[in-house]
């Protein structure tokens, strides 16, 4: 059990780093993006990442101090299909499909990468975590990151227009 706790704490440390980086990036992107809808999207995502950071931080403290997973009301127990990565054709295909033409598209591409990495971390953690509260938390966070990825991809496709469909 102790080895599981140590491993979970390391995953949670990494998750806090991802969430903090995402929050900072989205705040900056909201300030520099020209597209109004993009600005709004980035502000919402920054707020979500801040909430995720707080959740992960509380879980980290609970696990570190009590050596067991805590239950949090915002973590809704839902079964997620975590067998597949977000971008089914792989990272290389994502980079080919999303060729940035302006700073707004660059920001979206970077955001897609952040969400892909976060989703992958949570997906793997959910698949490997046996403890139900830990599994539920990682599944919840994976679902949140999947939603962010989908929002960013829709914004990208809207801004990129027909070029995005040709890749």
N, C-alpha and C positions, 0 to 999 in steps of 0.2 A: 504494500500500500504506500509506503513512504516513497518508493521510487516513482510511483504514479503521481504523487503530489509534487515532487521535484520537477518532473517532466511537465506537468500541467502549469506550474508556476513559470517555467521557461516559455511555454506557449503564450501564456497571458502577458508576460513581459514583452514578447515580440508583438502581440496584439495591441498593447498600449502604444508601442512605438508606431505601428501602422496607423492606428486611429489618430494619433497626434499629428503625424505627417499629413494624413488626409485632411484633417481639420484645417491645418495651416495652409495647405495648398488650395483648398476650396475657398477659403477667405481671400487669399491673394487673387485667385482666378476671378472671383466675383468683382473685385476692384478693377481688374484689367480687361475683362471681356467686354467687347463692344455690343454684343447682342443682349438686349434687355432680358429676354427669356433665359438666356444662358446665365446672366447675372443672378437671376432669381433661383435658377436650378442650383448654381454653385452655393448660394447662401443656405438653401435648404439642406444640401448635402453636408455643408460645414456644420450645421446644427446637429444633424444626425450623427456625424462622426464624433462630435463632442459628447453626445449622449452615450454612444458606444464606448468611448474612452472611460466615462464615469462608471458605466456598468462593469467593464472589464477590471477597472481599478478596484471597485468594491469587491468583486469576486476574488481578485488577487489577494487583497487584505484578508478576506474571510478564510481563504485557503491557507494562507501563510500563518495566520494566527490560530485558527481552530483546526487546521489540517483536514478540513472537509469542505465540500461544496455547499454554497448557500443558495437559497431559492429567492428569486427576485420577481416581483409582480409583473414587470415589463417583459419578462421572458415567457412568451406564450409557447406552450408545448404543442408543436406541430411537427409532423413527420415530413421531412424534406427529401427529395431525390438528390442525393449527393454523389451519385456514382459517376457523374460526368463533369468535366471542367466547364467553365462558363463559355469559352469560345471553343467549340467542338473541333475546329480545324487546327488548333494549336496557336501558340504565340506568334510564330513566324507568319502564319496566315493573317492574324489580326494586324500585324505591322504592315503587311502588304496591302490589305484591304483598306486600312485607314492611313492614307497618305495625307499628311497635314499640308494645307495650302495657306493657312493664316494662323495668327496667334490664337484665335478662338478655337480652331480645330486642333492646334497643338495642345491647348489646355484640355480639350475633351479627350484626346489621345492619352495624355498623361493620367487623367482621371480614370479612364478605362483600365490602364495598367495598374493603378492603385487598387481599384476594386477587384481586379482579377487576382492580384496577389493576396489581398485580404480574404477573398472568398476561398481561395485555395488553402490558406492557413486554417480557416475555420472548418472547411469541408474535411480536411485530413484529420483535424482534431476531433471532430464529431464522429468520424468513422472509427477512430482509435480509442475514444474515451468510453469506458464501460459504465462509469457512475452515471445514473440517470440525470441528475441535476446538471452535471458537467456537459453531458451529451446534449441536453435540451438547450443549454446556453449557447454552445457552439453551433447547433442547428439553427437557432434563432438568428445569430449573427451572420451565418452563411446566407440565410434567406434575405437579410437586410442588405448585404453586400450585392447579392444577385439583383435585387431591386434597383440599387444604385447603378449597377452596370447597365441594366436595361434602360434606365432613364438617360444615361449618358450616350448610349448607342443610338437611341431615338433622336436625341439632340444632334448627334453627329450626322446621322443620315439626313436629317432635315437641312442642316447647314451645308453639307457636302453636295446634296442634290444627286443628280443622276450618276456622277462620278463614282460615288460609293457603291452603287449597284453593279458596276462593271467589274470590280475586282473579284 
